[in-house]
Amino acid sequence: MRLDKFLKVSRLIKRRTVAHDAADAGRVTVNGKEVKPSYQVKPGDILELTFGQRTLKVEVTEIRETTRKEEAATMYREL
């Protein structure tokens, strides 16, 4: 699944266009490398998102095309 879509489906970022822009701006890294929004996310990848002064680090646990709000947090694990 594309990085921008994963961020939206997992509800780490609210909109896909915002996720796309964040990845383009270099505010999202995967396994320590800056990646494009089209990067294919896999279970086990470590994502690091920078929101201003705050940094969020998560590990991808599973990939789903769609999910309910209550189940979205099961797609990743905070580190």
Secondary structure, DSSP 4 states (H G I P E B T S, - for coil): -BHHHHHHHTTSSS-HHHHHHHHHTT-EEETTEE--TT-B--TT-EEEEEETTEEEEEEE----S---GGGGGGGEEE-
